[in-house]
Amino acid sequence: MRIAVLADFGEISNPLVKILSESHQVAVVRENVCEDTPFKNVTFIKGSVGLKDNQLWQNLKDFRAEIIVDLVAKNQLKANEVIDNCRSFCKRAVVLSTSSVYAAYERFFSSANGPIEPTPIKETGRTRTSFESFKRQNKESTALDYLHAETAFCAQNEVICTVLRSSYIFSPDIVQRTTFENFNNLTNGLSYFCMNKEFANWTFDFTYIDNLVEGIRWAIMQTPTSHTIYNISSKQCLSQLEYYQIMAQELDWQGFVGLTNERDSNGLNFNQSIRLDITKIVEAGYKELVSAEDAVKKVINLEKYIDETVKSGKAANDNASDDQSHKDVVLYHLQTLTEI
């Protein structure tokens, strides 16, 4: 199969291309082309979606791409450009979107009023209406833009689209480092830290990078006859306390966690869990490669070897503290959750 990947900064596209190039012809579109690559069967095309680069689309047409894998169409304008230019030579697309299109995120960020959204969230769940923006790689996007991109892809009938709504992507390369900074502080002499009870019980699922790559590969190999949207996430959804417990076990940290009623949520509503229902994609044949627990262990074990200078100068997270002035703190041994 001849597959064209409209690539991101490399966090997802690099492992994806490595897998795909083992048995397919792959073209990778990105702004910065690296001539020295270990990948076989890979053609690199310099370009960027959103710049109306006619030469980019001519190069993909010359490549004779049979399917487009879009990791970058994060708004309606880019989605329309992809559809308008590839409909003449390509009849299928796999599009990466985000679970933050769901209304549950509005409840969590307190950006919209209303009752708590039920979880786990199905593909038919309510989607958001407000512009809750977030930043990544110094480029600002909004979750509503992703929703508009999805609509553009699925509003036409010439290119059949499979949309994957991924939960937070978890990997050694792109993981938010707050959690690991906490444990650096703890292992550097602190014997306990405090955690708000609501935060401790809050569940927020993620997609480990290996599972996301497998999900995209699986979607490519399907033969759909109509547009389809799938959630993709971990089968197991950890609470924050479970998440920390796994890390404590991997780091052999023997300290204690204090669960407190004090709140410093910065407006976040921890009563709104973020958990996706992945029944649809599992029943269609997708298989998870790495469990949520094993994913945390993998990242922790790799994190141990990251240069300490990467973490230097970081501010300690508010959750990690040796200040024993918290009120109504109940201490538990983190590895066993035995009250002391």
C-alpha positions in Angstrom: 0.0 0.0 0.0 1.2 3.6 -0.7 0.6 5.7 2.4 1.1 9.5 2.7 1.6 10.7 6.3 1.0 14.4 6.9 3.4 14.6 9.8 3.5 16.3 13.2 6.8 17.3 15.0 7.8 13.6 15.1 6.4 12.4 18.4 3.7 10.4 16.7 4.8 10.3 13.0 8.3 8.8 13.7 7.2 5.6 15.4 4.2 5.4 13.0 6.4 5.7 9.9 8.9 3.2 11.3 6.1 0.6 11.6 4.4 1.4 8.3 7.6 1.4 6.3 8.4 -2.2 7.1 5.7 -3.4 4.7 4.4 -0.4 2.8 5.6 2.5 0.6 5.4 5.7 2.7 5.6 9.4 1.9 6.1 11.7 4.8 5.2 15.4 4.5 6.9 17.7 7.0 8.4 21.2 7.0 11.9 20.1 7.8 13.1 17.1 5.7 15.8 14.9 7.1 17.9 13.3 4.4 19.6 10.9 6.8 16.9 8.5 7.9 17.0 4.8 9.0 13.6 4.2 7.5 13.3 2.0 4.4 10.6 2.6 1.7 10.2 6.2 2.8 9.9 9.3 0.6 10.2 12.7 2.4 8.3 15.6 0.9 9.0 19.1 2.1 5.9 21.1 2.7 3.2 22.1 5.2 -0.6 21.9 5.2 -2.2 25.3 5.5 0.2 27.2 3.1 -1.7 26.3 -0.1 1.4 24.7 -1.5 0.4 23.3 -4.9 3.7 21.6 -5.3 3.1 19.6 -2.1 -0.1 18.1 -3.5 1.4 17.5 -6.9 4.2 15.5 -5.2 1.7 13.4 -3.3 -0.2 12.8 -6.5 3.0 11.8 -8.3 3.7 9.4 -5.3 0.2 7.9 -6.1 -0.9 7.8 -2.4 -3.7 5.4 -1.8 -4.5 6.7 1.7 -3.7 9.9 3.6 -2.9 9.8 7.3 -3.5 13.3 8.6 -1.8 14.1 11.9 -2.0 17.9 11.4 -5.4 19.0 10.2 -6.3 20.8 13.4 -8.8 23.2 12.0 -11.4 23.5 9.2 -9.2 25.4 6.9 -6.5 22.7 6.9 -9.1 20.0 6.6 -10.7 21.6 3.6 -7.2 21.9 2.0 -6.5 18.2 2.5 -9.9 17.2 1.1 -9.8 19.6 -1.9 -6.4 18.5 -3.0 -6.4 14.8 -2.4 -9.9 13.9 -3.7 -8.6 13.6 -7.2 -6.1 10.8 -6.4 -6.9 9.4 -3.0 -10.1 8.0 -1.7 -9.3 7.3 2.0 -8.1 9.2 5.0 -7.3 8.4 8.6 -7.5 11.6 10.7 -6.1 12.0 14.2 -8.4 14.1 16.4 -8.6 14.6 20.2 -11.0 13.6 22.9 -11.1 17.2 24.1 -13.9 17.8 21.6 -16.2 16.3 24.2 -18.3 18.5 26.5 -16.8 16.8 29.5 -13.7 18.9 29.1 -15.8 22.0 29.4 -17.2 20.7 32.7 -13.7 19.8 33.9 -12.2 23.2 33.0 -15.3 25.0 34.3 -15.6 26.8 31.0 -19.3 26.0 30.6 -22.1 25.4 33.1 -24.1 22.3 33.3 -24.4 18.9 35.0 -21.5 16.5 35.1 -21.1 14.6 31.8 -21.6 10.8 32.1 -18.6 8.6 31.6 -17.2 6.6 30.0 -17.8 8.9 27.0 -19.1 7.2 23.8 -18.5 8.6 20.3 -22.1 9.8 20.4 -21.4 11.8 23.6 -22.1 15.5 23.7 -19.4 17.7 22.1 -18.2 21.0 23.3 -19.4 24.5 22.3 -16.8 26.8 23.9 -13.3 27.7 22.8 -11.1 26.2 25.5 -7.7 26.8 24.1 -4.5 25.0 24.9 -0.9 25.3 23.8 1.5 22.8 22.5 4.9 23.4 20.9 4.3 27.1 21.2 1.4 26.9 18.8 -2.1 27.6 20.0 -5.1 25.5 18.9 -8.6 25.1 20.3 -10.5 21.9 20.8 -13.4 23.3 18.9 -11.1 23.8 15.9 -10.6 20.0 16.0 -14.3 19.5 16.0 -14.7 21.8 13.0 -12.0 19.8 11.2 -13.8 16.6 11.9 -17.0 18.1 10.5 -15.2 19.1 7.3 -13.8 15.7 6.8 -17.1 13.9 7.3 -19.3 16.4 5.4 -18.1 15.3 2.0 -18.5 11.9 0.2 -15.4 11.6 -2.0 -12.8 10.7 0.5 -13.9 8.1 3.2 -12.5 9.2 6.5 -11.8 7.3 9.7 -11.4 9.7 12.7 -9.6 8.7 15.8 -10.4 10.7 18.9 -7.4 10.1 21.1 -7.3 10.8 24.8 -4.2 12.5 26.3 -1.1 11.0 24.6 1.3 9.5 27.1 4.9 8.8 26.1 8.5 9.5 27.3 8.9 12.1 24.5 5.8 14.2 25.0 4.6 13.5 28.6 3.9 16.5 30.7 6.7 16.5 33.3 4.8 17.7 36.4 4.3 14.3 37.9 7.9 13.3 37.5 9.1 16.6 39.0 6.9 15.8 42.0 8.7 12.5 42.5 12.1 14.1 42.0 11.3 16.4 44.9 10.1 13.5 46.9 13.0 11.2 46.3 15.4 14.1 47.1 14.6 13.9 50.8 10.9 14.5 51.2 9.2 11.8 53.2 5.6 12.6 52.3 3.5 14.9 50.2 -0.1 16.1 50.3 -2.9 15.4 47.8 -6.4 16.8 47.7 -8.9 13.9 48.1 -10.9 15.0 45.0 -7.8 15.0 42.9 -6.7 11.7 44.3 -9.9 10.0 43.2 -10.1 11.8 39.8 -9.8 9.6 36.8 -8.2 10.9 33.6 -7.3 8.3 30.9 -4.6 8.4 28.4 -3.4 6.7 25.2 0.1 5.3 25.4 2.1 6.1 22.2 2.5 2.5 21.2 -1.2 2.0 21.4 -2.0 5.1 19.4 0.4 4.1 16.6 -1.2 0.6 16.6 -4.6 2.2 16.4 -3.6 4.3 13.4 -2.0 1.3 11.7 -5.1 -0.7 12.4 -7.4 2.0 10.9 -5.2 2.2 7.8 -5.7 -1.6 7.2 -9.5 -1.4 7.4 -11.8 -1.1 4.4 -14.6 1.2 5.5 -17.4 2.2 3.2 -18.5 5.2 5.2 -17.1 7.8 7.6 -16.4 6.4 11.1 -15.4 8.0 14.4 -13.6 5.9 17.0 -12.4 6.7 20.5 -9.0 5.4 21.3 -7.6 5.3 24.9 -6.4 2.8 27.5 -8.8 0.0 28.6 -7.8 0.7 32.2 -8.5 4.2 33.6 -6.4 5.0 36.6 -7.2 7.4 39.4 -4.5 9.9 40.2 -3.8 8.0 43.5 -3.4 4.7 41.6 -1.1 6.5 39.1 1.1 7.8 41.9 1.1 4.4 43.6 2.5 2.7 40.5 5.2 5.3 40.3 6.1 4.9 43.9 6.5 1.2 43.4 8.7 1.6 40.4 10.9 4.2 42.1 10.8 2.2 45.4 9.8 5.3 47.2 8.8 4.4 50.8 7.2 7.7 51.8 3.6 8.7 52.6 0.8 10.6 50.9 -1.4 12.9 53.0 -5.0 13.1 51.7 -6.5 16.4 52.6 -9.7 18.3 52.1 -7.9 21.5 51.2 -8.5 22.6 47.7 -6.2 24.4 45.2 -7.8 23.3 42.0 -7.3 26.5 40.0 -10.9 26.2 38.8 -10.7 22.6 37.8 -13.7 20.4 38.5 -12.3 17.0 39.7 -15.8 15.7 40.0 -15.8 15.4 36.2 -13.8 12.4 35.2 -12.3 12.1 31.7 -12.8 8.5 30.5 -13.5 7.3 27.0 -15.6 4.3 26.0 -13.5 2.3 23.6 -16.0 -0.5 23.1 -16.6 0.5 19.5 -13.0 0.3 18.3 -12.3 -2.9 20.3 -15.3 -4.7 18.9 -14.1 -3.6 15.4 -10.8 -5.4 16.0 -8.3 -3.0 17.6 -6.1 -4.6 20.2 -4.3 -2.7 22.9 -0.6 -3.5 23.1 0.4 -1.9 26.4 -1.8 -1.6 29.5 -2.1 1.7 31.4 -0.1 0.3 34.3 2.7 -1.0 32.1 2.7 2.3 30.2 3.4 4.2 33.4 6.1 1.7 34.4 7.8 2.1 30.9 7.8 5.8 31.1 9.1 5.9 34.7 11.9 3.5 33.8 13.0 5.6 30.8 12.6 8.7 32.9 15.3 7.5 35.3 17.9 7.9 32.5 17.0 11.4 31.4 19.7 13.9 31.9 19.2 15.7 35.2 19.8 19.0 33.5 16.5 18.6 31.7 14.8 18.8 35.0 16.9 21.5 36.6 15.4 24.9 37.2 11.9 23.5 37.3 9.5 24.8 39.9 8.3 22.2 42.4 4.7 21.3 41.9 2.3 22.6 44.6 1.2 19.0 45.4 4.7 18.1 46.6 5.5 19.6 49.9 7.1 18.9 53.2 5.0 21.6 54.8 3.0 19.8 57.6 0.6 22.7 58.2 -2.2 21.2 56.1 -5.5 20.7 58.0 -7.2 17.4 58.4 -4.4 15.4 56.7 -4.7 11.6 56.8 -1.4 9.9 56.1 -1.1 6.7 54.1 1.9 4.7 53.0 1.7 5.3 49.3 2.7 1.8 48.1 0.2 0.0 50.3 -2.3 2.8 51.0 -2.2 1.7 54.7 -3.3 4.5 57.0 -0.8 5.5 59.7 
